[in-house]
Amino acid sequence: MRALLLSTLSLGLLLAVGAQAAEVTQAGGKKKVKASYRSAAAAPAKKVATPAAKATRKVAASPAEQWHATRQLAVASGAALVVEQGGGEPIYQKNSDAVVPIASITKLMTAMVVLDAVPSLRETIHVSDDDVDYLKGSRSRLHVGAELTREDALLVSLMSSENRATHALARHYPGGMPAFIAAMNRKAADLGMYHTRFEDPTGLSSSNVSTAQDLARMVAAAHRYPLIRELSTTADAKITVSGRLMEYRNTNQLVKSPSWDIGLSKTGFIQEAGKCLVMQARVADKPVVIVLLDSAGKLTRIGDANRIKRWMESIQASAAKGGRA
């Protein structure tokens, strides 16, 4: 009897606890549930990540994606290429794989081949009748018989595109002109310029052909020669020719511009090639190679170069502004 009484009391206590834990009442035919309170120790609350607490990972866009995210650039030159000096995806390109005559852009390859032979730069070379341009009839201030150092010949070749000086440099190469032309084409192949062909050292021959893509490789290679960088960007200079001082100026007016940081430059022109310009320059804090070929107007290539520069700088400014937002 006592055991039955204890069991009845225990059952009553359990029912009382259950009533405290969850009270169910009938109100207007609808069930109403009241949840009981539980201690934190009994059931720790789960931490739920809010959207603000979630980390977001930004993937950096490639240079080309950054440039093309804004308005498109339009240049007037027939073929063009802008690429970071170290290579990679082009920042801008137009007919960059078209094989076209390259005129005096050739002289960058000529300078590299001359320097690869490690000649004496102080040695005197002379201009002969073989160096006269009978193909195009281009003018030269160097008369037949003129003498100048190899370094000065390189200077006026790169700075002023002097054809007789350039031809004389190649003619004084070990093995003569045939060996020099062979060395030019061999170096082009070594640089991966598979759509390039050289027939003469000056660029007067329209058979000297290449693409903007190949020329970007050539410019990057030429930039590794400190003397080519120095001579091609000299604004003006006086050299001694046969004991007489002669003054020459750079054919690229941009080398004098304080708004440009140009590390290498070369211009070119024959009728078949149009006006051409290649440069290594720092634009929008990036070292880039710019190739402009087949420009029609007198100042088209200069205008295109300035348009490219403004375009890249405007995108850099927009990106900086967006980063501060």
C-alpha positions as CSV (number, residue, x, y, z in Angstrom):
1,M,0.0,0.0,0.0
2,R,2.9,2.3,0.8
3,A,4.6,1.5,-2.4
4,L,1.4,2.3,-4.4
5,L,1.2,5.6,-2.6
6,L,4.8,6.5,-3.5
7,S,4.2,5.5,-7.2
8,T,1.1,7.7,-7.3
9,L,3.1,10.7,-5.9
10,S,5.9,10.2,-8.4
11,L,3.5,10.1,-11.3
12,G,1.9,13.3,-10.0
13,L,5.2,15.1,-9.8
14,L,6.1,14.1,-13.4
15,L,2.8,15.4,-14.7
16,A,3.4,18.7,-12.8
17,V,6.8,19.1,-14.4
18,G,5.4,18.3,-17.9
19,A,2.7,20.9,-17.4
20,Q,5.3,23.6,-16.5
21,A,7.4,22.6,-19.5
22,A,4.7,22.9,-22.1
23,E,1.2,24.2,-21.5
24,V,-1.4,23.5,-24.1
25,T,-4.7,25.3,-23.9
26,Q,-7.7,25.4,-26.1
27,A,-8.6,28.9,-27.3
28,G,-11.4,29.4,-29.9
29,G,-10.7,25.9,-31.4
30,K,-7.0,26.7,-32.1
31,K,-4.2,25.2,-30.2
32,K,-1.8,27.6,-28.5
33,V,1.7,26.4,-27.5
34,K,3.8,28.2,-25.0
35,A,7.5,27.2,-25.1
36,S,9.3,26.8,-21.8
37,Y,12.6,28.6,-20.9
38,R,15.8,26.6,-21.0
39,S,19.1,27.4,-19.4
40,A,22.0,28.3,-21.6
41,A,24.1,25.6,-20.0
42,A,21.6,23.0,-21.0
43,A,21.6,23.9,-24.7
44,P,24.3,26.3,-26.0
45,A,22.9,28.7,-28.7
46,K,24.1,28.2,-32.2
47,K,26.1,31.0,-33.9
48,V,24.5,31.9,-37.2
49,A,26.7,33.7,-39.7
50,T,25.1,36.9,-41.0
51,P,25.7,38.2,-44.5
52,A,27.9,41.0,-43.1
53,A,30.0,38.5,-41.3
54,K,30.8,36.4,-44.4
55,A,34.2,37.1,-46.0
56,T,34.1,38.1,-49.6
57,R,37.0,37.3,-51.9
58,K,37.8,39.6,-54.7
59,V,39.5,38.1,-57.8
60,A,41.9,40.5,-59.5
61,A,41.0,41.2,-63.1
62,S,43.6,40.7,-65.8
63,P,45.1,43.9,-67.4
64,A,43.1,43.4,-70.5
65,E,39.8,42.9,-68.5
66,Q,40.6,46.1,-66.6
67,W,41.1,48.1,-69.8
68,H,38.2,46.6,-71.7
69,A,35.8,47.2,-68.7
70,T,35.6,50.8,-69.9
71,R,35.0,52.5,-73.2
72,Q,36.8,51.0,-76.2
73,L,39.8,52.7,-77.7
74,A,40.0,53.5,-81.4
75,V,43.2,54.2,-83.2
76,A,43.7,55.3,-86.8
77,S,46.8,53.2,-87.5
78,G,46.2,50.2,-89.7
79,A,47.7,47.8,-87.2
80,A,48.4,48.3,-83.5
81,L,49.3,46.5,-80.3
82,V,49.7,47.5,-76.7
83,V,51.0,44.8,-74.4
84,E,52.7,44.7,-71.0
85,Q,56.5,44.5,-71.4
86,G,56.7,41.2,-69.7
87,G,54.2,39.7,-72.1
88,G,50.7,38.3,-71.4
89,E,47.3,39.2,-72.8
90,P,47.3,42.2,-75.0
91,I,45.9,45.4,-73.5
92,Y,44.8,46.6,-77.0
93,Q,45.2,45.1,-80.4
94,K,44.1,45.9,-84.0
95,N,45.2,43.7,-86.9
96,S,48.1,42.7,-84.8
97,D,48.8,39.5,-86.8
98,A,48.8,41.2,-90.2
99,V,52.1,40.7,-92.1
100,V,53.1,44.2,-93.4
101,P,56.2,46.1,-94.4
102,I,57.9,47.6,-91.4
103,A,60.3,50.3,-92.9
104,S,62.9,51.6,-90.5
105,I,61.6,49.7,-87.5
106,T,64.1,47.2,-89.0
107,K,66.9,49.3,-87.5
108,L,66.3,47.9,-84.0
109,M,67.2,44.5,-85.3
110,T,70.2,45.9,-87.1
111,A,71.4,47.5,-83.9
112,M,71.0,44.3,-81.9
113,V,72.9,42.2,-84.5
114,V,75.7,44.8,-84.6
115,L,76.1,44.8,-80.8
116,D,75.9,41.0,-80.6
117,A,79.1,40.9,-82.5
118,V,80.8,42.9,-79.7
119,P,82.7,45.3,-82.0
120,S,84.7,48.3,-81.0
121,L,82.3,51.2,-80.8
122,R,85.2,53.6,-81.2
123,E,86.4,52.1,-84.5
124,T,85.9,54.4,-87.5
125,I,83.7,53.2,-90.3
126,H,83.3,54.9,-93.7
127,V,80.4,55.5,-96.0
128,S,80.9,54.1,-99.5
129,D,78.8,54.2,-102.7
130,D,77.4,50.8,-101.7
131,D,75.6,52.6,-98.9
132,V,73.8,55.0,-101.2
133,D,70.0,54.4,-101.5
134,Y,69.4,53.8,-105.2
135,L,66.2,51.9,-104.5
136,K,64.1,54.7,-103.0
137,G,66.4,57.7,-103.5
138,S,66.2,58.7,-99.9
139,R,68.4,61.7,-98.9
140,S,71.4,61.6,-96.5
141,R,73.7,64.2,-95.0
142,L,76.5,61.7,-95.0
143,H,78.5,62.0,-98.3
144,V,80.3,59.1,-99.8
145,G,83.7,58.9,-98.1
146,A,82.4,60.3,-94.8
147,E,83.9,58.8,-91.7
148,L,82.4,58.4,-88.2
149,T,82.7,56.1,-85.2
150,R,80.6,52.9,-85.0
151,E,78.8,54.3,-81.9
152,D,77.9,57.6,-83.7
153,A,76.7,55.5,-86.7
154,L,74.4,53.6,-84.3
155,L,73.3,56.9,-82.7
156,V,72.2,58.5,-86.0
157,S,70.7,55.2,-87.2
158,L,68.5,54.8,-84.1
159,M,67.8,58.4,-83.3
160,S,67.5,59.9,-86.8
161,S,67.0,56.8,-89.0
162,E,70.1,57.6,-91.1
163,N,70.1,55.0,-93.9
164,R,73.7,55.3,-95.1
165,A,75.1,55.0,-91.6
166,T,72.9,51.9,-91.0
167,H,73.9,50.3,-94.2
168,A,77.6,51.0,-93.5
169,L,77.2,49.3,-90.1
170,A,75.9,46.2,-91.7
171,R,78.6,46.3,-94.5
172,H,81.4,46.4,-91.8
173,Y,80.0,43.3,-90.1
174,P,82.2,40.1,-90.2
175,G,81.3,38.3,-93.4
176,G,79.8,41.4,-95.0
177,M,76.2,42.1,-95.9
178,P,75.1,38.4,-96.7
179,A,76.3,37.3,-93.2
180,F,74.6,40.3,-91.6
181,I,71.2,39.6,-93.2
182,A,71.5,35.9,-92.3
183,A,72.2,37.0,-88.7
184,M,69.1,39.3,-88.6
185,N,66.8,36.5,-89.7
186,R,68.4,34.0,-87.4
187,K,67.9,36.3,-84.4
188,A,64.3,36.9,-85.4
189,A,63.7,33.2,-85.4
190,D,65.4,32.9,-82.0
191,L,63.0,35.6,-80.6
192,G,60.0,33.7,-81.9
193,M,59.3,36.2,-84.7
194,Y,58.0,33.6,-87.0
195,H,56.2,36.0,-89.4
196,T,59.2,38.2,-89.9
197,R,61.6,38.4,-92.8
198,F,64.5,40.8,-93.4
199,E,66.0,41.5,-96.8
200,D,68.1,44.6,-96.0
201,P,69.4,46.3,-92.8
202,T,67.7,49.7,-93.3
203,G,64.1,48.9,-93.9
204,L,64.1,50.6,-97.3
205,S,63.0,47.3,-98.9
206,S,59.3,46.6,-98.7
207,S,60.3,42.9,-98.4
208,N,61.2,43.5,-94.8
209,V,57.9,42.4,-93.2
210,S,56.6,41.5,-89.8
211,T,53.5,41.7,-87.6
212,A,52.8,43.9,-84.6
213,Q,53.0,40.8,-82.4
214,D,56.4,39.9,-83.7
215,L,57.6,43.5,-83.3
216,A,56.5,43.6,-79.7
217,R,58.9,40.7,-79.1
218,M,61.7,42.6,-80.9
219,V,61.1,45.8,-78.9
220,A,61.2,43.9,-75.6
221,A,64.4,42.2,-76.7
222,A,66.0,45.5,-77.9
223,H,65.1,47.1,-74.6
224,R,67.5,44.7,-72.9
225,Y,70.4,46.5,-74.6
226,P,71.3,49.6,-72.5
227,L,73.0,51.4,-75.5
228,I,69.9,50.9,-77.7
229,R,67.7,52.4,-75.0
230,E,70.1,55.4,-74.6
231,L,70.7,56.1,-78.3
232,S,67.1,55.6,-79.5
233,T,65.7,58.1,-76.9
234,T,68.3,60.8,-77.3
235,A,66.5,64.0,-78.3
236,D,69.3,65.5,-80.2
237,A,73.1,65.3,-80.5
238,K,76.2,66.5,-82.3
239,I,78.5,64.0,-83.8
240,T,81.9,64.3,-85.6
241,V,81.8,63.3,-89.2
242,S,85.2,63.5,-91.0
243,G,86.4,66.1,-88.5
244,R,83.2,68.2,-88.8
245,L,80.4,68.6,-86.2
246,M,77.0,67.7,-87.4
247,E,73.7,68.0,-85.4
248,Y,71.0,65.4,-85.6
249,R,67.5,65.2,-84.0
250,N,65.2,62.4,-83.0
251,T,62.5,61.5,-85.5
252,N,60.1,60.8,-82.6
253,Q,59.0,64.1,-81.1
254,L,57.5,62.3,-78.0
255,V,61.0,61.7,-76.6
256,K,61.1,65.4,-75.7
257,S,57.7,65.4,-74.1
258,P,57.8,65.7,-70.3
259,S,54.5,63.8,-70.1
260,W,56.1,60.7,-71.6
261,D,58.5,58.2,-69.9
262,I,60.0,56.5,-73.0
263,G,62.6,53.8,-72.6
264,L,63.1,52.9,-76.2
265,S,61.8,54.4,-79.5
266,K,62.0,53.9,-83.2
267,T,60.1,55.4,-86.1
268,G,59.8,54.2,-89.7
269,F,58.4,55.2,-93.1
270,I,58.3,54.1,-96.7
271,Q,55.2,54.4,-98.9
272,E,54.5,50.6,-98.7
273,A,54.6,50.6,-94.9
274,G,53.1,54.0,-94.1
275,K,54.3,55.8,-91.0
276,C,55.3,53.4,-88.1
277,L,56.2,53.8,-84.5
278,V,57.3,51.4,-81.8
279,M,58.1,52.3,-78.2
280,Q,58.8,50.9,-74.8
281,A,57.3,53.3,-72.3
282,R,55.8,53.5,-68.8
283,V,52.1,54.4,-69.0
284,A,49.7,54.3,-66.1
285,D,52.4,52.9,-63.9
286,K,52.9,50.0,-66.3
287,P,55.9,49.2,-68.5
288,V,54.3,48.6,-71.9
289,V,55.3,48.1,-75.5
290,I,53.4,50.1,-78.1
291,V,53.4,49.1,-81.8
292,L,51.8,51.4,-84.4
293,L,52.0,50.4,-88.1
294,D,50.6,51.7,-91.4
295,S,49.6,55.2,-90.2
296,A,48.5,57.4,-93.0
297,G,48.7,61.0,-91.8
298,K,51.8,62.9,-90.8
299,L,50.9,63.0,-87.2
300,T,48.6,59.9,-87.0
301,R,51.1,57.7,-85.2
302,I,51.8,60.4,-82.6
303,G,48.1,61.1,-82.1
304,D,47.5,57.3,-81.7
305,A,50.2,57.1,-79.1
306,N,48.8,60.0,-77.1
307,R,45.3,58.5,-77.3
308,I,46.6,55.2,-76.0
309,K,48.3,57.0,-73.1
310,R,45.2,59.0,-72.2
311,W,43.0,56.0,-72.4
312,M,45.2,53.9,-70.1
313,E,45.5,56.8,-67.6
314,S,41.8,57.4,-67.5
315,I,41.1,53.8,-66.7
316,Q,43.8,53.9,-64.0
317,A,42.1,57.0,-62.5
318,S,38.7,55.4,-62.6
319,A,40.0,52.3,-60.9
320,A,41.6,54.3,-58.2
321,K,38.4,56.3,-57.7
322,G,36.4,53.1,-57.4
323,G,38.9,51.7,-54.9
324,R,38.3,54.7,-52.6
325,A,34.5,54.4,-52.8
